[in-house]
Amino acid sequence: MVTFTLLVAASQDTIVNKMRASTGMIKKVGGAVLFIVGIYLVYEYITVWA
């Protein structure tokens, strides 16, 4: 159990560093997803209420 806890603690720094390095990509992908969902919602609104 101690070994597992130490491994998790050591890998946490690596995971945090990788996430910090990919923050820009995460923001771009999130923006693209929100844009696509927004276009879909506008399309549904137009087709249902038109």
Order of alpha helices (4+ residues) and beta strands (2+ residues): alpha-alpha
